[in-house]
């Protein structure tokens, strides 16, 4: 049952991206920016730790 739900969710995500590429791109950009910010902050932390 969990596998079927996973496939349905994946199909809905693909459908959403196909029908609304603009907002989907904004979401992906936001996620990417968030991940980059996390790694940037980790770098700053270790840089300050080494100083």
PDBQT receptor file of N, H, CA, C and O in Angstrom, charges set to zero:
ATOM      1  N   UNK A   1       0.819  -1.194   0.000  1.00  0.00    +0.000 N 
ATOM      2  CA  UNK A   1       0.000   0.000   0.000  1.00  0.00    +0.000 C 
ATOM      3  C   UNK A   1       0.870   1.269   0.000  1.00  0.00    +0.000 C 
ATOM      4  O   UNK A   1       0.583   2.222  -0.725  1.00  0.00    +0.000 OA
ATOM      5  N   UNK A   2       1.943   1.274   0.825  1.00  0.00    +0.000 N 
ATOM      6  H   UNK A   2       2.177   0.500   1.413  1.00  0.00    +0.000 HD
ATOM      7  CA  UNK A   2       2.815   2.448   0.881  1.00  0.00    +0.000 C 
ATOM      8  C   UNK A   2       3.472   2.699  -0.467  1.00  0.00    +0.000 C 
ATOM      9  O   UNK A   2       3.666   3.847  -0.866  1.00  0.00    +0.000 OA
ATOM     10  N   UNK A   3       3.810   1.630  -1.161  1.00  0.00    +0.000 N 
ATOM     11  H   UNK A   3       3.653   0.698  -0.836  1.00  0.00    +0.000 HD
ATOM     12  CA  UNK A   3       4.462   1.783  -2.462  1.00  0.00    +0.000 C 
ATOM     13  C   UNK A   3       3.514   2.427  -3.465  1.00  0.00    +0.000 C 
ATOM     14  O   UNK A   3       3.926   3.272  -4.260  1.00  0.00    +0.000 OA
ATOM     15  N   UNK A   4       2.248   2.031  -3.429  1.00  0.00    +0.000 N 
ATOM     16  H   UNK A   4       1.914   1.344  -2.783  1.00  0.00    +0.000 HD
ATOM     17  CA  UNK A   4       1.251   2.598  -4.343  1.00  0.00    +0.000 C 
ATOM     18  C   UNK A   4       1.051   4.082  -4.062  1.00  0.00    +0.000 C 
ATOM     19  O   UNK A   4       0.955   4.886  -4.989  1.00  0.00    +0.000 OA
ATOM     20  N   UNK A   5       0.990   4.440  -2.787  1.00  0.00    +0.000 N 
ATOM     21  H   UNK A   5       1.069   3.787  -2.035  1.00  0.00    +0.000 HD
ATOM     22  CA  UNK A   5       0.829   5.853  -2.419  1.00  0.00    +0.000 C 
ATOM     23  C   UNK A   5       2.039   6.661  -2.886  1.00  0.00    +0.000 C 
ATOM     24  O   UNK A   5       1.894   7.789  -3.358  1.00  0.00    +0.000 OA
ATOM     25  N   UNK A   6       3.219   6.086  -2.752  1.00  0.00    +0.000 N 
ATOM     26  H   UNK A   6       3.336   5.170  -2.369  1.00  0.00    +0.000 HD
ATOM     27  CA  UNK A   6       4.426   6.765  -3.219  1.00  0.00    +0.000 C 
ATOM     28  C   UNK A   6       4.394   7.025  -4.714  1.00  0.00    +0.000 C 
ATOM     29  O   UNK A   6       4.763   8.109  -5.166  1.00  0.00    +0.000 OA
ATOM     30  N   UNK A   7       3.955   6.039  -5.482  1.00  0.00    +0.000 N 
ATOM     31  H   UNK A   7       3.655   5.159  -5.115  1.00  0.00    +0.000 HD
ATOM     32  CA  UNK A   7       3.857   6.220  -6.933  1.00  0.00    +0.000 C 
ATOM     33  C   UNK A   7       2.803   7.267  -7.299  1.00  0.00    +0.000 C 
ATOM     34  O   UNK A   7       2.993   8.045  -8.234  1.00  0.00    +0.000 OA
ATOM     35  N   UNK A   8       1.701   7.282  -6.564  1.00  0.00    +0.000 N 
ATOM     36  H   UNK A   8       1.547   6.650  -5.805  1.00  0.00    +0.000 HD
ATOM     37  CA  UNK A   8       0.654   8.276  -6.835  1.00  0.00    +0.000 C 
ATOM     38  C   UNK A   8       1.166   9.677  -6.537  1.00  0.00    +0.000 C 
ATOM     39  O   UNK A   8       0.932  10.604  -7.312  1.00  0.00    +0.000 OA
ATOM     40  N   UNK A   9       1.865   9.834  -5.417  1.00  0.00    +0.000 N 
ATOM     41  H   UNK A   9       2.055   9.080  -4.787  1.00  0.00    +0.000 HD
ATOM     42  CA  UNK A   9       2.427  11.143  -5.064  1.00  0.00    +0.000 C 
ATOM     43  C   UNK A   9       3.441  11.581  -6.115  1.00  0.00    +0.000 C 
ATOM     44  O   UNK A   9       3.453  12.744  -6.519  1.00  0.00    +0.000 OA
ATOM     45  N   UNK A  10       4.291  10.656  -6.560  1.00  0.00    +0.000 N 
ATOM     46  H   UNK A  10       4.281   9.711  -6.232  1.00  0.00    +0.000 HD
ATOM     47  CA  UNK A  10       5.272  10.987  -7.594  1.00  0.00    +0.000 C 
ATOM     48  C   UNK A  10       4.584  11.422  -8.887  1.00  0.00    +0.000 C 
ATOM     49  O   UNK A  10       5.010  12.381  -9.530  1.00  0.00    +0.000 OA
ATOM     50  N   UNK A  11       3.525  10.717  -9.264  1.00  0.00    +0.000 N 
ATOM     51  H   UNK A  11       3.179   9.938  -8.742  1.00  0.00    +0.000 HD
ATOM     52  CA  UNK A  11       2.782  11.075 -10.477  1.00  0.00    +0.000 C 
ATOM     53  C   UNK A  11       2.157  12.461 -10.341  1.00  0.00    +0.000 C 
ATOM     54  O   UNK A  11       2.158  13.232 -11.300  1.00  0.00    +0.000 OA
ATOM     55  N   UNK A  12       1.629  12.783  -9.180  1.00  0.00    +0.000 N 
ATOM     56  H   UNK A  12       1.628  12.157  -8.401  1.00  0.00    +0.000 HD
ATOM     57  CA  UNK A  12       1.030  14.104  -8.968  1.00  0.00    +0.000 C 
ATOM     58  C   UNK A  12       2.087  15.210  -9.009  1.00  0.00    +0.000 C 
ATOM     59  O   UNK A  12       1.834  16.293  -9.538  1.00  0.00    +0.000 OA
ATOM     60  N   UNK A  13       3.256  14.941  -8.457  1.00  0.00    +0.000 N 
ATOM     61  H   UNK A  13       3.461  14.061  -8.028  1.00  0.00    +0.000 HD
ATOM     62  CA  UNK A  13       4.345  15.935  -8.506  1.00  0.00    +0.000 C 
ATOM     63  C   UNK A  13       4.765  16.178  -9.952  1.00  0.00    +0.000 C 
ATOM     64  O   UNK A  13       4.948  17.323 -10.363  1.00  0.00    +0.000 OA
ATOM     65  N   UNK A  14       4.918  15.108 -10.719  1.00  0.00    +0.000 N 
ATOM     66  H   UNK A  14       4.770  14.177 -10.385  1.00  0.00    +0.000 HD
ATOM     67  CA  UNK A  14       5.292  15.255 -12.132  1.00  0.00    +0.000 C 
ATOM     68  C   UNK A  14       4.205  16.005 -12.896  1.00  0.00    +0.000 C 
ATOM     69  O   UNK A  14       4.513  16.850 -13.737  1.00  0.00    +0.000 OA
ATOM     70  N   UNK A  15       2.953  15.709 -12.617  1.00  0.00    +0.000 N 
ATOM     71  H   UNK A  15       2.703  15.023 -11.934  1.00  0.00    +0.000 HD
ATOM     72  CA  UNK A  15       1.846  16.418 -13.266  1.00  0.00    +0.000 C 
ATOM     73  C   UNK A  15       1.878  17.900 -12.921  1.00  0.00    +0.000 C 
ATOM     74  O   UNK A  15       1.684  18.747 -13.793  1.00  0.00    +0.000 OA
ATOM     75  N   UNK A  16       2.124  18.219 -11.638  1.00  0.00    +0.000 N 
ATOM     76  H   UNK A  16       2.282  17.531 -10.930  1.00  0.00    +0.000 HD
ATOM     77  CA  UNK A  16       2.181  19.616 -11.208  1.00  0.00    +0.000 C 
ATOM     78  C   UNK A  16       3.301  20.359 -11.923  1.00  0.00    +0.000 C 
ATOM     79  O   UNK A  16       3.110  21.477 -12.401  1.00  0.00    +0.000 OA
ATOM     80  N   UNK A  17       4.467  19.732 -11.993  1.00  0.00    +0.000 N 
ATOM     81  H   UNK A  17       4.622  18.824 -11.605  1.00  0.00    +0.000 HD
ATOM     82  CA  UNK A  17       5.604  20.366 -12.663  1.00  0.00    +0.000 C 
ATOM     83  C   UNK A  17       5.309  20.566 -14.143  1.00  0.00    +0.000 C 
ATOM     84  O   UNK A  17       5.676  21.589 -14.720  1.00  0.00    +0.000 OA
ATOM     85  N   UNK A  18       4.649  19.596 -14.754  1.00  0.00    +0.000 N 
ATOM     86  H   UNK A  18       4.350  18.764 -14.285  1.00  0.00    +0.000 HD
ATOM     87  CA  UNK A  18       4.329  19.706 -16.177  1.00  0.00    +0.000 C 
ATOM     88  C   UNK A  18       3.304  20.768 -16.484  1.00  0.00    +0.000 C 
ATOM     89  O   UNK A  18       3.370  21.407 -17.534  1.00  0.00    +0.000 OA
ATOM     90  N   UNK A  19       2.348  20.971 -15.581  1.00  0.00    +0.000 N 
ATOM     91  H   UNK A  19       2.294  20.452 -14.728  1.00  0.00    +0.000 HD
ATOM     92  CA  UNK A  19       1.289  21.941 -15.849  1.00  0.00    +0.000 C 
ATOM     93  C   UNK A  19       1.601  23.330 -15.316  1.00  0.00    +0.000 C 
ATOM     94  O   UNK A  19       1.023  24.308 -15.789  1.00  0.00    +0.000 OA
ATOM     95  N   UNK A  20       2.499  23.444 -14.345  1.00  0.00    +0.000 N 
ATOM     96  H   UNK A  20       2.968  22.649 -13.961  1.00  0.00    +0.000 HD
ATOM     97  CA  UNK A  20       2.850  24.737 -13.746  1.00  0.00    +0.000 C 
ATOM     98  C   UNK A  20       4.362  24.866 -13.615  1.00  0.00    +0.000 C 
ATOM     99  O   UNK A  20       4.877  24.854 -12.497  1.00  0.00    +0.000 OA
ATOM    100  N   UNK A  21       5.087  24.989 -14.721  1.00  0.00    +0.000 N 
ATOM    101  H   UNK A  21       4.669  24.999 -15.630  1.00  0.00    +0.000 HD
ATOM    102  CA  UNK A  21       6.553  25.009 -14.605  1.00  0.00    +0.000 C 
ATOM    103  C   UNK A  21       7.104  26.239 -13.890  1.00  0.00    +0.000 C 
ATOM    104  O   UNK A  21       8.165  26.159 -13.271  1.00  0.00    +0.000 OA
ATOM    105  N   UNK A  22       6.419  27.360 -13.959  1.00  0.00    +0.000 N 
ATOM    106  H   UNK A  22       5.557  27.425 -14.462  1.00  0.00    +0.000 HD
ATOM    107  CA  UNK A  22       6.913  28.579 -13.315  1.00  0.00    +0.000 C 
ATOM    108  C   UNK A  22       6.975  28.450 -11.800  1.00  0.00    +0.000 C 
ATOM    109  O   UNK A  22       8.047  28.598 -11.213  1.00  0.00    +0.000 OA
ATOM    110  N   UNK A  23       5.839  28.175 -11.155  1.00  0.00    +0.000 N 
ATOM    111  H   UNK A  23       4.968  28.054 -11.632  1.00  0.00    +0.000 HD
ATOM    112  CA  UNK A  23       5.874  28.012  -9.698  1.00  0.00    +0.000 C 
ATOM    113  C   UNK A  23       6.759  26.845  -9.252  1.00  0.00    +0.000 C 
ATOM    114  O   UNK A  23       7.398  26.921  -8.203  1.00  0.00    +0.000 OA
ATOM    115  N   UNK A  24       6.802  25.777 -10.034  1.00  0.00    +0.000 N 
ATOM    116  H   UNK A  24       6.283  25.715 -10.887  1.00  0.00    +0.000 HD
ATOM    117  CA  UNK A  24       7.656  24.643  -9.678  1.00  0.00    +0.000 C 
ATOM    118  C   UNK A  24       9.123  25.061  -9.701  1.00  0.00    +0.000 C 
ATOM    119  O   UNK A  24       9.907  24.637  -8.852  1.00  0.00    +0.000 OA
ATOM    120  N   UNK A  25       9.491  25.891 -10.671  1.00  0.00    +0.000 N 
ATOM    121  H   UNK A  25       8.854  26.236 -11.361  1.00  0.00    +0.000 HD
ATOM    122  CA  UNK A  25      10.869  26.379 -10.742  1.00  0.00    +0.000 C 
ATOM    123  C   UNK A  25      11.180  27.280  -9.546  1.00  0.00    +0.000 C 
ATOM    124  O   UNK A  25      12.289  27.243  -9.012  1.00  0.00    +0.000 OA
ATOM    125  N   UNK A  26      10.211  28.081  -9.132  1.00  0.00    +0.000 N 
ATOM    126  H   UNK A  26       9.310  28.111  -9.566  1.00  0.00    +0.000 HD
ATOM    127  CA  UNK A  26      10.415  28.940  -7.959  1.00  0.00    +0.000 C 
ATOM    128  C   UNK A  26      10.623  28.102  -6.695  1.00  0.00    +0.000 C 
ATOM    129  O   UNK A  26      11.462  28.420  -5.853  1.00  0.00    +0.000 OA
ATOM    130  N   UNK A  27       9.843  27.028  -6.583  1.00  0.00    +0.000 N 
ATOM    131  H   UNK A  27       9.161  26.769  -7.267  1.00  0.00    +0.000 HD
ATOM    132  CA  UNK A  27       9.992  26.143  -5.422  1.00  0.00    +0.000 C 
ATOM    133  C   UNK A  27      11.372  25.498  -5.437  1.00  0.00    +0.000 C 
ATOM    134  O   UNK A  27      12.050  25.454  -4.410  1.00  0.00    +0.000 OA
ATOM    135  N   UNK A  28      11.788  24.999  -6.593  1.00  0.00    +0.000 N 
ATOM    136  H   UNK A  28      11.238  25.035  -7.427  1.00  0.00    +0.000 HD
ATOM    137  CA  UNK A  28      13.101  24.355  -6.702  1.00  0.00    +0.000 C 
ATOM    138  C   UNK A  28      14.220  25.349  -6.404  1.00  0.00    +0.000 C 
ATOM    139  O   UNK A  28      15.199  25.005  -5.742  1.00  0.00    +0.000 OA
ATOM    140  N   UNK A  29      14.077  26.575  -6.890  1.00  0.00    +0.000 N 
ATOM    141  H   UNK A  29      13.281  26.855  -7.427  1.00  0.00    +0.000 HD
ATOM    142  CA  UNK A  29      15.085  27.608  -6.632  1.00  0.00    +0.000 C 
ATOM    143  C   UNK A  29      15.149  27.917  -5.143  1.00  0.00    +0.000 C 
ATOM    144  O   UNK A  29      16.236  28.077  -4.588  1.00  0.00    +0.000 OA
ATOM    145  N   UNK A  30      13.991  28.000  -4.496  1.00  0.00    +0.000 N 
ATOM    146  H   UNK A  30      13.108  27.870  -4.947  1.00  0.00    +0.000 HD
ATOM    147  CA  UNK A  30      13.955  28.265  -3.060  1.00  0.00    +0.000 C 
ATOM    148  C   UNK A  30      14.616  27.155  -2.259  1.00  0.00    +0.000 C 
ATOM    149  O   UNK A  30      15.350  27.422  -1.308  1.00  0.00    +0.000 OA
ATOM    150  N   UNK A  31      14.356  25.903  -2.645  1.00  0.00    +0.000 N 
ATOM    151  H   UNK A  31      13.759  25.686  -3.418  1.00  0.00    +0.000 HD
ATOM    152  CA  UNK A  31      14.988  24.770  -1.967  1.00  0.00    +0.000 C 
ATOM    153  C   UNK A  31      16.500  24.816  -2.170  1.00  0.00    +0.000 C 
ATOM    154  O   UNK A  31      17.264  24.613  -1.227  1.00  0.00    +0.000 OA
ATOM    155  N   UNK A  32      16.926  25.083  -3.401  1.00  0.00    +0.000 N 
ATOM    156  H   UNK A  32      16.305  25.247  -4.167  1.00  0.00    +0.000 HD
ATOM    157  CA  UNK A  32      18.356  25.168  -3.696  1.00  0.00    +0.000 C 
ATOM    158  C   UNK A  32      19.026  26.284  -2.923  1.00  0.00    +0.000 C 
ATOM    159  O   UNK A  32      20.129  26.113  -2.405  1.00  0.00    +0.000 OA
ATOM    160  N   UNK A  33      18.357  27.436  -2.843  1.00  0.00    +0.000 N 
ATOM    161  H   UNK A  33      17.461  27.575  -3.265  1.00  0.00    +0.000 HD
ATOM    162  CA  UNK A  33      18.919  28.553  -2.082  1.00  0.00    +0.000 C 
ATOM    163  C   UNK A  33      19.020  28.206  -0.598  1.00  0.00    +0.000 C 
ATOM    164  O   UNK A  33      19.988  28.573   0.067  1.00  0.00    +0.000 OA
ATOM    165  N   UNK A  34      18.021  27.501  -0.090  1.00  0.00    +0.000 N 
ATOM    166  H   UNK A  34      17.235  27.203  -0.631  1.00  0.00    +0.000 HD
ATOM    167  CA  UNK A  34      18.054  27.101   1.316  1.00  0.00    +0.000 C 
ATOM    168  C   UNK A  34      19.196  26.149   1.609  1.00  0.00    +0.000 C 
ATOM    169  O   UNK A  34      19.887  26.291   2.618  1.00  0.00    +0.000 OA
ATOM    170  N   UNK A  35      19.398  25.172   0.724  1.00  0.00    +0.000 N 
ATOM    171  H   UNK A  35      18.837  25.057  -0.096  1.00  0.00    +0.000 HD
ATOM    172  CA  UNK A  35      20.495  24.221   0.900  1.00  0.00    +0.000 C 
ATOM    173  C   UNK A  35      21.840  24.938   0.815  1.00  0.00    +0.000 C 
ATOM    174  O   UNK A  35      22.745  24.659   1.601  1.00  0.00    +0.000 OA
ATOM    175  N   UNK A  36      21.968  25.857  -0.135  1.00  0.00    +0.000 N 
ATOM    176  H   UNK A  36      21.232  26.083  -0.773  1.00  0.00    +0.000 HD
ATOM    177  CA  UNK A  36      23.215  26.611  -0.272  1.00  0.00    +0.000 C 
ATOM    178  C   UNK A  36      23.479  27.443   0.976  1.00  0.00    +0.000 C 
ATOM    179  O   UNK A  36      24.622  27.556   1.417  1.00  0.00    +0.000 OA
ATOM    180  N   UNK A  37      22.439  28.017   1.540  1.00  0.00    +0.000 N 
ATOM    181  H   UNK A  37      21.510  27.925   1.182  1.00  0.00    +0.000 HD
ATOM    182  CA  UNK A  37      22.587  28.830   2.749  1.00  0.00    +0.000 C 
ATOM    183  C   UNK A  37      23.050  27.968   3.931  1.00  0.00    +0.000 C 
ATOM    184  O   UNK A  37      23.875  28.407   4.732  1.00  0.00    +0.000 OA
ATOM    185  N   UNK A  38      22.524  26.752   4.040  1.00  0.00    +0.000 N 
ATOM    186  H   UNK A  38      21.854  26.396   3.389  1.00  0.00    +0.000 HD
ATOM    187  CA  UNK A  38      22.943  25.850   5.111  1.00  0.00    +0.000 C 
ATOM    188  C   UNK A  38      24.436  25.556   5.001  1.00  0.00    +0.000 C 
ATOM    189  O   UNK A  38      25.167  25.644   5.987  1.00  0.00    +0.000 OA
ATOM    190  N   UNK A  39      24.885  25.202   3.786  1.00  0.00    +0.000 N 
ATOM    191  H   UNK A  39      24.290  25.130   2.985  1.00  0.00    +0.000 HD
ATOM    192  CA  UNK A  39      26.304  24.887   3.611  1.00  0.00    +0.000 C 
ATOM    193  C   UNK A  39      27.182  26.118   3.811  1.00  0.00    +0.000 C 
ATOM    194  O   UNK A  39      28.293  26.009   4.331  1.00  0.00    +0.000 OA
ATOM    195  N   UNK A  40      26.698  27.276   3.408  1.00  0.00    +0.000 N 
ATOM    196  H   UNK A  40      25.796  27.365   2.986  1.00  0.00    +0.000 HD
ATOM    197  CA  UNK A  40      27.448  28.517   3.617  1.00  0.00    +0.000 C 
ATOM    198  C   UNK A  40      27.616  28.776   5.116  1.00  0.00    +0.000 C 
ATOM    199  O   UNK A  40      28.696  29.152   5.572  1.00  0.00    +0.000 OA
ATOM    200  N   UNK A  41      26.538  28.570   5.875  1.00  0.00    +0.000 N 
ATOM    201  H   UNK A  41      25.661  28.264   5.505  1.00  0.00    +0.000 HD
ATOM    202  CA  UNK A  41      26.609  28.789   7.319  1.00  0.00    +0.000 C 
ATOM    203  C   UNK A  41      27.510  27.768   8.000  1.00  0.00    +0.000 C 
ATOM    204  O   UNK A  41      28.202  28.101   8.961  1.00  0.00    +0.000 OA
ATOM    205  N   UNK A  42      27.511  26.538   7.519  1.00  0.00    +0.000 N 
ATOM    206  H   UNK A  42      26.948  26.268   6.738  1.00  0.00    +0.000 HD
ATOM    207  CA  UNK A  42      28.428  25.532   8.061  1.00  0.00    +0.000 C 
ATOM    208  C   UNK A  42      29.870  25.953   7.803  1.00  0.00    +0.000 C 
ATOM    209  O   UNK A  42      30.725  25.818   8.679  1.00  0.00    +0.000 OA
ATOM    210  N   UNK A  43      30.140  26.462   6.603  1.00  0.00    +0.000 N 
ATOM    211  H   UNK A  43      29.445  26.571   5.892  1.00  0.00    +0.000 HD
ATOM    212  CA  UNK A  43      31.481  26.946   6.281  1.00  0.00    +0.000 C 
ATOM    213  C   UNK A  43      31.899  28.100   7.171  1.00  0.00    +0.000 C 
ATOM    214  O   UNK A  43      33.039  28.150   7.632  1.00  0.00    +0.000 OA
ATOM    215  N   UNK A  44      30.990  29.020   7.415  1.00  0.00    +0.000 N 
ATOM    216  H   UNK A  44      30.064  28.979   7.040  1.00  0.00    +0.000 HD
ATOM    217  CA  UNK A  44      31.289  30.158   8.296  1.00  0.00    +0.000 C 
ATOM    218  C   UNK A  44      31.545  29.663   9.711  1.00  0.00    +0.000 C 
ATOM    219  O   UNK A  44      32.457  30.151  10.379  1.00  0.00    +0.000 OA
ATOM    220  N   UNK A  45      30.766  28.714  10.172  1.00  0.00    +0.000 N 
ATOM    221  H   UNK A  45      30.026  28.317   9.629  1.00  0.00    +0.000 HD
ATOM    222  CA  UNK A  45      30.945  28.165  11.504  1.00  0.00    +0.000 C 
ATOM    223  C   UNK A  45      32.342  27.560  11.670  1.00  0.00    +0.000 C 
ATOM    224  O   UNK A  45      33.051  27.868  12.628  1.00  0.00    +0.000 OA
ATOM    225  N   UNK A  46      32.731  26.694  10.721  1.00  0.00    +0.000 N 
ATOM    226  H   UNK A  46      32.155  26.444   9.942  1.00  0.00    +0.000 HD
ATOM    227  CA  UNK A  46      34.037  26.070  10.840  1.00  0.00    +0.000 C 
ATOM    228  C   UNK A  46      35.172  27.072  10.632  1.00  0.00    +0.000 C 
ATOM    229  O   UNK A  46      36.241  26.928  11.226  1.00  0.00    +0.000 OA
ATOM    230  N   UNK A  47      34.952  28.071   9.807  1.00  0.00    +0.000 N 
ATOM    231  H   UNK A  47      34.084  28.189   9.325  1.00  0.00    +0.000 HD
ATOM    232  CA  UNK A  47      35.955  29.106   9.620  1.00  0.00    +0.000 C 
ATOM    233  C   UNK A  47      36.171  29.878  10.914  1.00  0.00    +0.000 C 
ATOM    234  O   UNK A  47      37.305  30.161  11.301  1.00  0.00    +0.000 OA
ATOM    235  N   UNK A  48      35.068  30.215  11.579  1.00  0.00    +0.000 N 
ATOM    236  H   UNK A  48      34.146  29.985  11.265  1.00  0.00    +0.000 HD
ATOM    237  CA  UNK A  48      35.183  30.923  12.849  1.00  0.00    +0.000 C 
ATOM    238  C   UNK A  48      35.750  30.026  13.942  1.00  0.00    +0.000 C 
ATOM    239  O   UNK A  48      36.445  30.501  14.841  1.00  0.00    +0.000 OA
ATOM    240  N   UNK A  49      35.462  28.761  13.869  1.00  0.00    +0.000 N 
ATOM    241  H   UNK A  49      34.898  28.375  13.139  1.00  0.00    +0.000 HD
ATOM    242  CA  UNK A  49      35.972  27.806  14.841  1.00  0.00    +0.000 C 
ATOM    243  C   UNK A  49      37.489  27.664  14.717  1.00  0.00    +0.000 C 
ATOM    244  O   UNK A  49      38.189  27.520  15.719  1.00  0.00    +0.000 OA
ATOM    245  N   UNK A  50      37.994  27.707  13.479  1.00  0.00    +0.000 N 
ATOM    246  H   UNK A  50      37.426  27.824  12.664  1.00  0.00    +0.000 HD
ATOM    247  CA  UNK A  50      39.424  27.553  13.244  1.00  0.00    +0.000 C 
ATOM    248  C   UNK A  50      40.202  28.826  13.562  1.00  0.00    +0.000 C 
ATOM    249  O   UNK A  50      41.412  28.776  13.779  1.00  0.00    +0.000 OA
ATOM    250  N   UNK A  51      39.523  29.955  13.589  1.00  0.00    +0.000 N 
ATOM    251  H   UNK A  51      38.539  29.996  13.413  1.00  0.00    +0.000 HD
ATOM    252  CA  UNK A  51      40.209  31.225  13.833  1.00  0.00    +0.000 C 
ATOM    253  C   UNK A  51      40.597  31.413  15.272  1.00  0.00    +0.000 C 
ATOM    254  O   UNK A  51      41.183  32.438  15.625  1.00  0.00    +0.000 OA
TER     255      UNK A  51
